[in-house]
Amino acid sequence: MHVIIWDGGCGNVENPFKLNGNPVSIVGEGRHDVIYRKIEIDPSFLRKGTNEISLLSDTEHHGIEVLLPGPALVVRI
């Protein structure tokens, strides 16, 4: 998965980013900077058809923000 985030920290949320309910580590050090991540995804996390990505950050200001165009899954068969 390729994703670009603004990393302002995740606050007290243990697993802020999930793919189909499975935690995926995208968070950096919370240094308030833009980070490009290329993350290997466990194939068992994927569903045939629609997949759901969720993000929860409980910081008061800019926490974790997924920048456009958003996450991209690159699947090789």
Secondary structure by P-SEA (a helix, b strand, c coil): cbbbbbcccccccccccccccbbbbcccccccbbbbbbcccccccccccbbbbbbbbcccccccccccccbbbbbcc
